Amino acid sequence: MNVGPPAYDLAPLLAVAGVGLALALGPLAWFWLRRRHAAPAARLRGFALLVLFLSFDLVLLGAFTRLSDSGLGCPDWPGCYGQASPAGASEHIARAEAAVPTGAVTHSKAWIEMAHRYSATAIGVLVIVLAAFAIAEVRRRRLAVSPGWAIATLLWVVAQGAFGALTVTMRLYPAIVTLHLLGGLGLLALLAVQAEVYEPRRIALARPLHRGLVAVTALALMQIALGGWVSTNYAVLACSEFPACQGSWWPDMDFAVAFQLLRPLGVDASGAFLPFSALTAIHVAHRIGAFFVLPAILLLAWRLDAGCGREARPWVWALAGIAAWQTASGLGNVLLGWPLIAAVAHTAGSAALVVVLTILLVRARPSPAIDASRWPARRERLAS
């Protein structure tokens, strides 16, 4: 019986790391040529924004890898059948593809999976450089900000890499894959914090509005986690109509099995096949969450506009735009049969929401001196 390659084969580790390093050199060289004469804080902020942008792209590539069923395109880690690239593993891939032409291992899926690993390694290199820059500038007393955020981001990337390895070696275990997705979004949040703390910008909020911002952030994170659980369990197609599901407002659902976290993909905790009613419950739970989160985001945007006026106008439009984007892409997933572009777009909206809310949280300064009854007057004052 063919048992496949071992889950871990560290032989190609240095070669994979070398590819990641080579990919990282391009952005590093481009940034250094453009910003080498900038002040330390501005340079660090710019570099953090660059790594944030590239990490955002990595999150989308990870979503594409998962949604195109390429997560096991190379069934071992960190290479592909013990090789640094699918080119060296072509014979193994060809045999696997011949045995199961529509299976997890094909040449195209192997390249998609390795592209994600190379890109993740490059981001790791860039985060190391960012942390080194921050520590060096603090030691030279040219930066008054603690390097703690940069170090925390570096440790986060290490943990994220471990979850990436577990995603492969544990064969797309849903809880691990969901945590890996959330870890990618957490990396975006940490990089957004760094970009903000090096050159602080503030928005004064009334305390009730600040509490509302925190509450909306918590709701959004729970909804994103639910969305990750839908995606990693492939439960999107459990409902192919809206607003009803399976011709009913409350179809047959098994919430107890749906949210068993410690189970492999496609089975319940006892090892039996996951019932369709559990997939339906996962889908409907995320749909119910959207009915709370989307109005909460729009309410926050409205209150920000009323309370801060021009000061927060870009973020008002960003929140409103993300709410519209998530509604359109979410409905597209359901009504169009989960097209890949809509699924990746939905992940992009979630990632953008995390970045926007993180920046608002960092910039927000609750002020007891601002009374909600005086918001219109404050807006007129800012406009003048």
ChimeraX attribute file (.defattr): number of C-alpha atoms within 10 A of each C-alpha:
attribute: neighborCount
match mode: 1-to-1
recipient: residues
	/A:1	3
	/A:2	4
	/A:3	5
	/A:4	11
	/A:5	15
	/A:6	12
	/A:7	18
	/A:8	17
	/A:9	16
	/A:10	15
	/A:11	14
	/A:12	18
	/A:13	15
	/A:14	13
	/A:15	15
	/A:16	22
	/A:17	20
	/A:18	16
	/A:19	17
	/A:20	22
	/A:21	19
	/A:22	15
	/A:23	18
	/A:24	20
	/A:25	14
	/A:26	10
	/A:27	17
	/A:28	16
	/A:29	10
	/A:30	10
	/A:31	15
	/A:32	13
	/A:33	10
	/A:34	10
	/A:35	15
	/A:36	10
	/A:37	10
	/A:38	12
	/A:39	12
	/A:40	18
	/A:41	20
	/A:42	15
	/A:43	21
	/A:44	24
	/A:45	23
	/A:46	19
	/A:47	25
	/A:48	25
	/A:49	19
	/A:50	18
	/A:51	23
	/A:52	23
	/A:53	14
	/A:54	19
	/A:55	24
	/A:56	20
	/A:57	15
	/A:58	20
	/A:59	25
	/A:60	21
	/A:61	20
	/A:62	27
	/A:63	24
	/A:64	22
	/A:65	23
	/A:66	20
	/A:67	19
	/A:68	15
	/A:69	16
	/A:70	26
	/A:71	27
	/A:72	24
	/A:73	24
	/A:74	30
	/A:75	26
	/A:76	22
	/A:77	28
	/A:78	29
	/A:79	27
	/A:80	27
	/A:81	25
	/A:82	23
	/A:83	22
	/A:84	24
	/A:85	22
	/A:86	25
	/A:87	13
	/A:88	13
	/A:89	18
	/A:90	17
	/A:91	12
	/A:92	19
	/A:93	24
	/A:94	15
	/A:95	13
	/A:96	18
	/A:97	16
	/A:98	13
	/A:99	11
	/A:100	12
	/A:101	12
	/A:102	10
	/A:103	15
	/A:104	19
	/A:105	26
	/A:106	25
	/A:107	20
	/A:108	12
	/A:109	22
	/A:110	27
	/A:111	19
	/A:112	24
	/A:113	27
	/A:114	24
	/A:115	18
	/A:116	22
	/A:117	25
	/A:118	24
	/A:119	22
	/A:120	24
	/A:121	23
	/A:122	26
	/A:123	22
	/A:124	25
	/A:125	21
	/A:126	26
	/A:127	25
	/A:128	18
	/A:129	17
	/A:130	24
	/A:131	20
	/A:132	15
	/A:133	18
	/A:134	25
	/A:135	19
	/A:136	14
	/A:137	18
	/A:138	15
	/A:139	12
	/A:140	8
	/A:141	10
	/A:142	13
	/A:143	18
	/A:144	11
	/A:145	17
	/A:146	14
	/A:147	21
	/A:148	13
	/A:149	17
	/A:150	24
	/A:151	18
	/A:152	14
	/A:153	24
	/A:154	23
	/A:155	14
	/A:156	19
	/A:157	23
	/A:158	13
	/A:159	14
	/A:160	22
	/A:161	19
	/A:162	12
	/A:163	20
	/A:164	24
	/A:165	20
	/A:166	19
	/A:167	22
	/A:168	22
	/A:169	18
	/A:170	16
	/A:171	18
	/A:172	20
	/A:173	20
	/A:174	24
	/A:175	21
	/A:176	22
	/A:177	25
	/A:178	24
	/A:179	19
	/A:180	24
	/A:181	24
	/A:182	19
	/A:183	20
	/A:184	22
	/A:185	24
	/A:186	21
	/A:187	22
	/A:188	26
	/A:189	23
	/A:190	21
	/A:191	27
	/A:192	24
	/A:193	25
	/A:194	29
	/A:195	24
	/A:196	20
	/A:197	18
	/A:198	22
	/A:199	14
	/A:200	13
	/A:201	13
	/A:202	14
	/A:203	15
	/A:204	19
	/A:205	24
	/A:206	21
	/A:207	18
	/A:208	15
	/A:209	19
	/A:210	20
	/A:211	13
	/A:212	17
	/A:213	23
	/A:214	16
	/A:215	14
	/A:216	22
	/A:217	22
	/A:218	13
	/A:219	19
	/A:220	23
	/A:221	18
	/A:222	15
	/A:223	22
	/A:224	24
	/A:225	17
	/A:226	21
	/A:227	26
	/A:228	22
	/A:229	25
	/A:230	25
	/A:231	22
	/A:232	21
	/A:233	25
	/A:234	18
	/A:235	19
	/A:236	24
	/A:237	18
	/A:238	20
	/A:239	23
	/A:240	18
	/A:241	16
	/A:242	13
	/A:243	13
	/A:244	13
	/A:245	18
	/A:246	15
	/A:247	12
	/A:248	10
	/A:249	11
	/A:250	12
	/A:251	15
	/A:252	14
	/A:253	18
	/A:254	16
	/A:255	16
	/A:256	9
	/A:257	19
	/A:258	23
	/A:259	17
	/A:260	14
	/A:261	14
	/A:262	12
	/A:263	17
	/A:264	19
	/A:265	18
	/A:266	15
	/A:267	15
	/A:268	19
	/A:269	13
	/A:270	8
	/A:271	11
	/A:272	9
	/A:273	11
	/A:274	19
	/A:275	15
	/A:276	15
	/A:277	17
	/A:278	23
	/A:279	26
	/A:280	25
	/A:281	25
	/A:282	27
	/A:283	26
	/A:284	24
	/A:285	17
	/A:286	20
	/A:287	18
	/A:288	11
	/A:289	17
	/A:290	22
	/A:291	10
	/A:292	14
	/A:293	20
	/A:294	22
	/A:295	13
	/A:296	20
	/A:297	24
	/A:298	20
	/A:299	16
	/A:300	21
	/A:301	21
	/A:302	17
	/A:303	18
	/A:304	23
	/A:305	21
	/A:306	20
	/A:307	25
	/A:308	21
	/A:309	22
	/A:310	16
	/A:311	17
	/A:312	18
	/A:313	16
	/A:314	11
	/A:315	18
	/A:316	23
	/A:317	15
	/A:318	17
	/A:319	23
	/A:320	17
	/A:321	15
	/A:322	22
	/A:323	21
	/A:324	15
	/A:325	17
	/A:326	21
	/A:327	15
	/A:328	14
	/A:329	23
	/A:330	23
	/A:331	19
	/A:332	18
	/A:333	22
	/A:334	21
	/A:335	15
	/A:336	14
	/A:337	15
	/A:338	20
	/A:339	15
	/A:340	14
	/A:341	13
	/A:342	20
	/A:343	21
	/A:344	24
	/A:345	22
	/A:346	25
	/A:347	25
	/A:348	21
	/A:349	20
	/A:350	22
	/A:351	23
	/A:352	19
	/A:353	25
	/A:354	21
	/A:355	23
	/A:356	19
	/A:357	22
	/A:358	22
	/A:359	21
	/A:360	22
	/A:361	17
	/A:362	17
	/A:363	18
	/A:364	19
	/A:365	16
	/A:366	16
	/A:367	15
	/A:368	12
	/A:369	10
	/A:370	16
	/A:371	14
	/A:372	17
	/A:373	9
	/A:374	11
	/A:375	20
	/A:376	15
	/A:377	13
	/A:378	17
	/A:379	17
	/A:380	12
	/A:381	10
	/A:382	12
	/A:383	10
	/A:384	5
